[in-house]
Amino acid sequence: MSSERTLVLWDIDHTLVSVDGVGRDIYAEAFRVVTGRSMRRVAAMAGRTDWAITVETLQMHGVEVSEQLLESFGAALAEAFVVYEAAISERGRILAGAREVLDVLAGRADVIQSVLTGNMEPLAIGKLTAFELEHFVDFEMGAYGMDHEDRAALVGLAQERAARKYGESFARHNTVLVGDTPNDVLAGHLGGARVVAVATGSSDVRTLKDAGAELVLEDLTDTAAVVRAVLAAGDQ
């Protein structure tokens, strides 16, 4: 029997927690700080990176995007998150079963847990900390929304970071991405991971199956079933 470990990469929004509405407020505040204007609308956010959302939102308002502006917007997002940090825990919620699954997997010697998220790193850490979930995952080997515009590229980044830290090799057969959108499924497959999809966001089970997820669950409430799904996906 192999002693190889499985790298489990969690999406955050609508997979582990829901902070409906707060994300738009954070973007609006950052947009105001960086441009001095009011944000009329924000780009589609589900399953996308903060990099891609920022670029499209600025372009939708006729703002030319430079590398420097992108960096400034990222800093403004981090500062805006601090402004709305209390609202995250007040208006948001941890999704049913998330804490229990994270806890069980964190206790397994054959699993390493981190995040693969469209959130930039300070927002990712802040959201999980708001619900006291931060100690279940290793943020050092996570991949984040300002690391690359393309979500699929984040898979390889997380694998490289995990390999450097743990001295092990991580590829498709022992990397599992858990997410709630077709974009998560696509990112996993293009990036080199197997996918367990959960219908806890705006996509239903059929949509996620059609997107090609290896396994699809209604939610995270059956802890044993989720753990089996994650480990089975890693074995395939």
RAGI-V374335 format. One record per residue. N is the residue number from 0. SS is DSSP state (h for helix, s for strand, l for the rest). PHI is phi in whole degrees, 0 to 359 (999 if undefined). OMEGA is omega in degrees with one decimal (999 if undefined). Layout:
n=N ss=SS phi=PHI omega=OMEGA
n=N ss=SS phi=PHI omega=OMEGA
This chain:
n=0 ss=l phi=999 omega=-175.4
n=1 ss=l phi=287 omega=176.0
n=2 ss=l phi=266 omega=-178.7
n=3 ss=l phi=299 omega=-178.7
n=4 ss=l phi=262 omega=177.7
n=5 ss=s phi=260 omega=175.1
n=6 ss=s phi=270 omega=-179.8
n=7 ss=s phi=254 omega=-177.4
n=8 ss=s phi=248 omega=-176.3
n=9 ss=s phi=265 omega=161.3
n=10 ss=l phi=290 omega=-177.2
n=11 ss=l phi=253 omega=-173.4
n=12 ss=s phi=290 omega=179.2
n=13 ss=l phi=69 omega=171.8
n=14 ss=l phi=250 omega=177.2
n=15 ss=l phi=255 omega=-177.9
n=16 ss=s phi=223 omega=174.3
n=17 ss=s phi=232 omega=177.8
n=18 ss=l phi=232 omega=-175.2
n=19 ss=l phi=313 omega=175.0
n=20 ss=l phi=91 omega=-176.8
n=21 ss=h phi=291 omega=179.7
n=22 ss=h phi=302 omega=179.3
n=23 ss=h phi=294 omega=179.1
n=24 ss=h phi=298 omega=179.2
n=25 ss=h phi=296 omega=178.5
n=26 ss=h phi=295 omega=-179.2
n=27 ss=h phi=297 omega=179.2
n=28 ss=h phi=293 omega=178.9
n=29 ss=h phi=297 omega=179.7
n=30 ss=h phi=299 omega=179.9
n=31 ss=h phi=297 omega=-178.8
n=32 ss=h phi=296 omega=-173.9
n=33 ss=h phi=281 omega=-174.0
n=34 ss=h phi=254 omega=-175.8
n=35 ss=l phi=76 omega=-178.5
n=36 ss=l phi=239 omega=175.0
n=37 ss=l phi=273 omega=177.7
n=38 ss=l phi=279 omega=-179.8
n=39 ss=l phi=281 omega=179.2
n=40 ss=l phi=203 omega=-180.0
n=41 ss=l phi=242 omega=178.7
n=42 ss=l phi=296 omega=176.5
n=43 ss=l phi=304 omega=-172.7
n=44 ss=l phi=251 omega=-171.6
n=45 ss=l phi=300 omega=175.0
n=46 ss=l phi=71 omega=-177.0
n=47 ss=l phi=242 omega=-179.7
n=48 ss=l phi=275 omega=174.8
n=49 ss=h phi=301 omega=177.4
n=50 ss=h phi=302 omega=-177.6
n=51 ss=h phi=295 omega=-179.7
n=52 ss=h phi=296 omega=-179.8
n=53 ss=h phi=298 omega=-178.3
n=54 ss=h phi=301 omega=-177.0
n=55 ss=h phi=292 omega=179.5
n=56 ss=h phi=297 omega=178.3
n=57 ss=h phi=297 omega=-180.0
n=58 ss=h phi=296 omega=178.2
n=59 ss=h phi=298 omega=179.7
n=60 ss=l phi=257 omega=177.1
n=61 ss=l phi=74 omega=-179.2
n=62 ss=l phi=264 omega=178.0
n=63 ss=l phi=285 omega=-173.8
n=64 ss=l phi=262 omega=174.3
n=65 ss=l phi=243 omega=178.0
n=66 ss=h phi=299 omega=-180.0
n=67 ss=h phi=294 omega=179.3
n=68 ss=h phi=295 omega=178.6
n=69 ss=h phi=298 omega=177.5
n=70 ss=h phi=296 omega=179.5
n=71 ss=h phi=297 omega=-179.6
n=72 ss=h phi=292 omega=177.7
n=73 ss=h phi=299 omega=177.9
n=74 ss=h phi=296 omega=179.2
n=75 ss=h phi=293 omega=176.4
n=76 ss=h phi=298 omega=180.0
n=77 ss=h phi=298 omega=179.0
n=78 ss=h phi=291 omega=179.2
n=79 ss=h phi=294 omega=178.2
n=80 ss=h phi=300 omega=179.0
n=81 ss=h phi=299 omega=179.1
n=82 ss=h phi=299 omega=-175.4
n=83 ss=l phi=259 omega=-174.8
n=84 ss=h phi=302 omega=179.7
n=85 ss=h phi=296 omega=-179.1
n=86 ss=h phi=294 omega=179.4
n=87 ss=h phi=301 omega=-178.2
n=88 ss=h phi=283 omega=-179.6
n=89 ss=h phi=283 omega=-176.2
n=90 ss=h phi=263 omega=-178.3
n=91 ss=l phi=265 omega=179.6
n=92 ss=s phi=203 omega=171.8
n=93 ss=s phi=277 omega=-177.5
n=94 ss=l phi=283 omega=-175.0
n=95 ss=l phi=304 omega=176.1
n=96 ss=l phi=90 omega=-174.5
n=97 ss=h phi=299 omega=-177.8
n=98 ss=h phi=299 omega=-177.2
n=99 ss=h phi=296 omega=179.8
n=100 ss=h phi=293 omega=178.0
n=101 ss=h phi=302 omega=-178.8
n=102 ss=h phi=297 omega=-178.9
n=103 ss=h phi=296 omega=-178.4
n=104 ss=h phi=293 omega=178.7
n=105 ss=h phi=295 omega=-179.6
n=106 ss=l phi=273 omega=-177.8
n=107 ss=l phi=265 omega=179.7
n=108 ss=l phi=287 omega=-177.1
n=109 ss=l phi=263 omega=-179.0
n=110 ss=s phi=229 omega=169.8
n=111 ss=s phi=240 omega=-176.3
n=112 ss=s phi=248 omega=171.2
n=113 ss=s phi=212 omega=-177.9
n=114 ss=s phi=234 omega=167.8
n=115 ss=s phi=230 omega=-166.7
n=116 ss=l phi=220 omega=173.9
n=117 ss=l phi=287 omega=177.5
n=118 ss=l phi=289 omega=169.4
n=119 ss=l phi=294 omega=-168.6
n=120 ss=h phi=304 omega=-179.3
n=121 ss=h phi=299 omega=178.9
n=122 ss=h phi=289 omega=178.9
n=123 ss=h phi=299 omega=179.7
n=124 ss=h phi=296 omega=-178.7
n=125 ss=h phi=297 omega=-179.2
n=126 ss=h phi=294 omega=179.9
n=127 ss=h phi=289 omega=178.0
n=128 ss=h phi=295 omega=-180.0
n=129 ss=h phi=301 omega=-179.0
n=130 ss=l phi=248 omega=177.1
n=131 ss=l phi=56 omega=177.8
n=132 ss=l phi=249 omega=-169.8
n=133 ss=h phi=296 omega=-175.2
n=134 ss=h phi=282 omega=179.7
n=135 ss=h phi=277 omega=-174.3
n=136 ss=l phi=237 omega=177.8
n=137 ss=l phi=259 omega=-176.1
n=138 ss=h phi=291 omega=-176.1
n=139 ss=h phi=299 omega=-177.3
n=140 ss=h phi=253 omega=176.2
n=141 ss=l phi=284 omega=175.5
n=142 ss=s phi=230 omega=-164.2
n=143 ss=l phi=230 omega=-169.9
n=144 ss=l phi=291 omega=173.6
n=145 ss=l phi=252 omega=175.7
n=146 ss=l phi=284 omega=-178.4
n=147 ss=l phi=195 omega=178.5
n=148 ss=l phi=291 omega=-175.2
n=149 ss=l phi=271 omega=-177.7
n=150 ss=h phi=299 omega=179.9
n=151 ss=h phi=299 omega=-179.3
n=152 ss=h phi=294 omega=-179.3
n=153 ss=h phi=293 omega=-179.7
n=154 ss=h phi=299 omega=179.4
n=155 ss=h phi=299 omega=177.9
n=156 ss=h phi=298 omega=179.2
n=157 ss=h phi=296 omega=179.0
n=158 ss=h phi=297 omega=178.8
n=159 ss=h phi=296 omega=-179.3
n=160 ss=h phi=294 omega=177.9
n=161 ss=h phi=294 omega=179.8
n=162 ss=h phi=297 omega=179.1
n=163 ss=h phi=296 omega=-175.9
n=164 ss=h phi=284 omega=-172.3
n=165 ss=h phi=254 omega=178.1
n=166 ss=l phi=67 omega=179.3
n=167 ss=l phi=237 omega=179.4
n=168 ss=l phi=260 omega=179.3
n=169 ss=l phi=236 omega=-179.4
n=170 ss=l phi=221 omega=-175.0
n=171 ss=h phi=304 omega=-173.0
n=172 ss=h phi=290 omega=-178.9
n=173 ss=h phi=232 omega=174.2
n=174 ss=s phi=234 omega=-179.6
n=175 ss=s phi=234 omega=175.2
n=176 ss=s phi=258 omega=177.2
n=177 ss=s phi=247 omega=-177.8
n=178 ss=s phi=207 omega=-170.7
n=179 ss=l phi=238 omega=-177.3
n=180 ss=l phi=231 omega=172.3
n=181 ss=h phi=303 omega=176.8
n=182 ss=h phi=297 omega=176.1
n=183 ss=h phi=295 omega=179.6
n=184 ss=h phi=299 omega=-179.7
n=185 ss=h phi=299 omega=-179.8
n=186 ss=h phi=299 omega=179.4
n=187 ss=h phi=299 omega=-176.6
n=188 ss=h phi=290 omega=178.6
n=189 ss=h phi=289 omega=-175.4
n=190 ss=h phi=275 omega=179.0
n=191 ss=l phi=106 omega=176.9
n=192 ss=l phi=217 omega=169.8
n=193 ss=s phi=271 omega=-171.0
n=194 ss=s phi=233 omega=165.6
n=195 ss=s phi=252 omega=-178.5
n=196 ss=s phi=259 omega=177.7
n=197 ss=s phi=237 omega=-175.2
n=198 ss=l phi=273 omega=-177.8
n=199 ss=l phi=257 omega=177.5
n=200 ss=l phi=250 omega=-176.9
n=201 ss=l phi=270 omega=-179.5
n=202 ss=l phi=259 omega=-179.4
n=203 ss=l phi=274 omega=-176.4
n=204 ss=h phi=303 omega=-178.2
n=205 ss=h phi=300 omega=-179.8
n=206 ss=h phi=299 omega=-178.4
n=207 ss=h phi=289 omega=175.6
n=208 ss=h phi=294 omega=179.1
n=209 ss=h phi=297 omega=178.9
n=210 ss=l phi=287 omega=174.3
n=211 ss=l phi=105 omega=179.2
n=212 ss=l phi=299 omega=179.4
n=213 ss=l phi=299 omega=179.9
n=214 ss=s phi=222 omega=178.5
n=215 ss=s phi=231 omega=178.1
n=216 ss=s phi=240 omega=176.6
n=217 ss=l phi=296 omega=-177.5
n=218 ss=l phi=197 omega=-177.5
n=219 ss=l phi=254 omega=-170.3
n=220 ss=l phi=288 omega=177.7
n=221 ss=l phi=268 omega=-172.9
n=222 ss=h phi=305 omega=-177.9
n=223 ss=h phi=299 omega=-179.9
n=224 ss=h phi=294 omega=179.4
n=225 ss=h phi=293 omega=179.0
n=226 ss=h phi=300 omega=178.1
n=227 ss=h phi=299 omega=-178.8
n=228 ss=h phi=297 omega=-179.9
n=229 ss=h phi=297 omega=-178.4
n=230 ss=h phi=290 omega=177.2
n=231 ss=h phi=294 omega=179.1
n=232 ss=h phi=298 omega=179.6
n=233 ss=h phi=288 omega=-177.8
n=234 ss=h phi=273 omega=-172.8
n=235 ss=l phi=291 omega=999
